[in-house]
């Protein structure tokens, strides 16, 4: 029961955040975002406590909770990136870039923990290697489309973005492999959560790295529009809450 109470509180907090957050962010928006993140962590902890078989999955569950904590760190850091960029001081741009690197690193390590937790549950075999290769192939396709078709500009963030995308797509491929092997509620939630994660980050990449003329576009498809901001965060929180709820069923 507590699992779903924290989920409901998180949804309510997200509604407030969606109202407050604009393209420049604010201290109030960051504070509410922190509450939403705390709610998906609380959801995960409650799910583990309510899981009757928790003694058998304690280590992978704790790794996933640590991944969620790193997600909170990364998410808040990336909002500070937006907030700092809009402040009128000399090193604002430099500090904003630092936040980007820290945020990517936090999310990247979090995904390593998600993959490790899944491997511990499933018993790692060649499937983890094959799914990694699939992830690399999907990443190559994503960046080919982004750079050569959409003309996105990653600049100094190209290598970190590619590295992070490999982890994202690896988690999707590995989750899909596990679901194909064993059709369970937990595996389904993890696959859908991993897909929502990559959808969220694809939207975020458009916000950060689109070509200059895209930011002059009118309407909801402007990378910094309210629609894109809400879509990015909605898919992200769906991902994290699904991963958290999966701990009730693993």
C-alpha positions in Angstrom: 0.0 0.0 0.0 2.8 2.5 0.9 4.3 1.9 -2.6 1.3 3.4 -4.3 0.9 6.1 -1.7 4.4 7.4 -2.5 3.6 7.0 -6.2 0.5 9.1 -5.9 2.4 11.8 -3.9 5.1 11.8 -6.7 2.5 12.3 -9.4 1.0 15.2 -7.4 4.4 16.8 -6.9 5.2 16.4 -10.6 2.0 18.3 -11.4 3.2 21.2 -9.4 6.7 21.0 -11.0 5.2 21.0 -14.5 3.4 24.2 -13.7 6.5 25.9 -12.1 9.2 24.8 -14.6 10.0 27.0 -17.6 13.0 27.1 -19.9 15.1 29.0 -17.4 14.1 26.9 -14.3 14.0 28.4 -10.8 14.8 27.6 -7.2 11.2 26.7 -6.5 11.0 24.4 -9.5 14.3 22.7 -8.4 12.9 22.2 -4.9 9.7 20.6 -6.1 11.7 18.4 -8.5 13.7 17.2 -5.5 10.5 16.2 -3.9 9.4 14.2 -7.0 12.8 12.4 -7.0 12.5 11.6 -3.3 9.1 10.1 -4.0 10.4 7.6 -6.6 13.1 6.6 -4.1 10.6 6.2 -1.4 8.4 4.2 -3.8 11.3 1.9 -4.4 12.1 1.4 -0.7 8.5 0.8 0.1 8.2 -1.7 -2.8 11.2 -3.6 -1.5 9.9 -3.7 2.1 6.5 -4.9 0.8 8.1 -7.6 -1.4 7.6 -10.9 0.4 10.6 -12.4 -1.4 13.0 -9.5 -0.7 15.5 -11.6 1.1 16.3 -13.4 -2.2 16.7 -10.2 -4.2 18.2 -7.8 -1.7 21.4 -7.0 -3.4 20.0 -6.3 -6.9 17.2 -4.3 -5.3 19.6 -2.2 -3.3 21.7 -1.6 -6.5 18.6 -0.4 -8.3 17.7 1.9 -5.4 21.3 3.3 -5.6 20.6 3.9 -9.3 17.5 5.8 -8.4 19.4 7.9 -5.9 22.0 8.7 -8.6 19.1 9.6 -10.9 17.9 12.2 -8.4 21.4 13.6 -8.3 21.7 13.7 -12.1 18.2 15.2 -12.5 18.7 18.0 -10.0 22.2 18.7 -11.3 20.8 19.1 -14.9 18.2 21.5 -13.7 20.9 23.6 -12.0 22.6 23.6 -15.4 19.6 25.4 -16.8 19.3 27.7 -13.8 22.9 28.7 -13.7 23.1 29.3 -17.5 20.5 32.1 -17.0 22.3 33.9 -14.2 24.2 37.1 -15.0 27.7 36.3 -13.7 31.0 35.7 -15.6 31.4 31.9 -15.1 27.8 31.0 -15.5 28.4 29.2 -18.9 31.4 27.3 -17.5 29.5 26.2 -14.4 26.6 25.2 -16.4 28.8 22.9 -18.5 30.2 21.3 -15.3 26.7 20.5 -14.3 26.1 18.8 -17.6 29.1 16.5 -17.1 28.2 15.7 -13.5 24.6 15.0 -14.5 25.6 12.7 -17.3 28.0 10.9 -15.1 25.4 10.3 -12.4 22.9 8.9 -14.8 25.5 6.8 -16.5 26.6 5.2 -13.3 23.0 4.7 -12.4 22.4 2.8 -15.6 25.5 0.6 -14.9 23.8 -0.2 -11.5 20.5 -1.0 -13.3 22.3 -3.4 -15.7 24.3 -5.0 -12.9 21.2 -5.5 -10.8 19.4 -7.1 -13.8 22.4 -9.4 -14.5 22.5 -10.5 -10.8 18.8 -11.4 -11.0 19.1 -13.2 -14.3 22.5 -14.8 -13.9 24.8 -13.1 -16.4 25.7 -15.0 -19.5 26.4 -14.2 -23.2 23.0 -12.3 -23.3 24.6 -9.3 -21.5 27.4 -9.2 -24.2 24.9 -9.5 -27.1 22.6 -6.8 -25.6 25.7 -4.5 -25.2 26.5 -5.0 -28.9 22.9 -4.3 -29.8 23.1 -1.1 -27.7 26.2 0.0 -29.6 24.5 -0.6 -32.9 21.3 1.3 -31.9 23.5 4.2 -30.5 25.3 4.4 -33.9 21.9 4.7 -35.6 20.6 7.3 -33.2 23.7 9.5 -33.6 23.8 9.1 -37.4 20.2 10.3 -37.5 20.8 13.1 -35.0 24.0 14.5 -36.6 23.5 13.9 -40.4 19.7 14.2 -40.7 18.6 16.5 -37.8 21.8 18.5 -37.8 22.1 18.4 -34.0 25.3 20.0 -32.5 26.8 18.1 -29.6 30.2 19.8 -29.7 32.3 19.0 -26.6 29.5 16.8 -25.3 29.6 14.4 -28.2 31.8 11.6 -26.6 30.0 11.8 -23.2 26.6 11.7 -25.0 27.6 8.7 -27.0 28.9 6.9 -24.0 25.8 7.6 -22.0 23.5 6.6 -25.0 25.3 3.2 -25.1 24.4 2.6 -21.5 20.8 3.6 -22.1 20.3 1.4 -25.2 22.2 -1.5 -23.5 19.7 -1.4 -20.6 16.8 -1.4 -23.1 18.2 -4.3 -25.0 19.1 -6.3 -21.9 15.6 -5.7 -20.4 14.0 -6.8 -23.6 16.2 -9.9 -23.6 15.1 -10.8 -20.1 11.5 -10.3 -20.8 11.7 -12.5 -23.9 13.4 -15.1 -21.7 11.0 -14.8 -18.7 7.7 -13.0 -19.1 7.1 -11.5 -15.6 5.6 -8.3 -14.3 9.0 -7.1 -13.1 10.7 -7.6 -16.4 7.8 -5.9 -18.2 8.0 -2.9 -15.9 11.8 -2.7 -16.4 11.6 -2.8 -20.2 8.9 -0.1 -20.4 10.8 2.0 -17.9 14.0 1.7 -19.8 12.2 2.6 -23.1 10.7 5.7 -21.3 14.1 6.6 -20.1 15.6 6.7 -23.6 12.5 8.6 -25.0 13.1 11.2 -22.2 16.7 11.6 -23.0 16.1 11.9 -26.8 13.7 14.8 -26.0 16.3 16.3 -23.7 19.0 16.0 -26.3 16.8 18.1 -28.6 16.5 20.7 -25.9 20.3 20.9 -25.4 21.8 20.2 -28.9 19.4 21.3 -31.6 20.6 23.5 -34.4 20.3 27.3 -33.8 17.3 27.9 -36.1 15.2 25.3 -34.2 15.2 27.5 -31.1 13.5 30.3 -33.2 10.7 28.0 -34.2 7.2 28.9 -33.0 4.9 26.5 -31.2 5.3 23.4 -29.1 8.1 21.8 -31.3 10.5 24.5 -30.2 13.1 22.5 -28.2 12.6 24.9 -25.2 8.8 25.0 -25.4 6.6 24.1 -22.4 5.4 21.0 -24.2 9.0 19.7 -24.7 9.9 20.5 -21.1 6.8 18.6 -19.7 7.2 15.7 -22.2 10.9 15.3 -21.2 10.2 15.2 -17.5 6.9 13.2 -17.8 8.7 10.3 -19.7 11.6 10.5 -17.3 9.5 10.2 -14.1 7.4 7.4 -15.7 10.7 5.6 -16.2 11.9 6.0 -12.7 8.6 5.2 -11.0 8.3 2.0 -13.2 11.8 0.9 -12.2 10.9 1.7 -8.5 7.6 -0.3 -8.7 9.4 -3.2 -10.3 11.0 -3.9 -6.9 7.6 -5.0 -5.6 7.6 -7.9 -8.1 11.2 -9.0 -8.6 
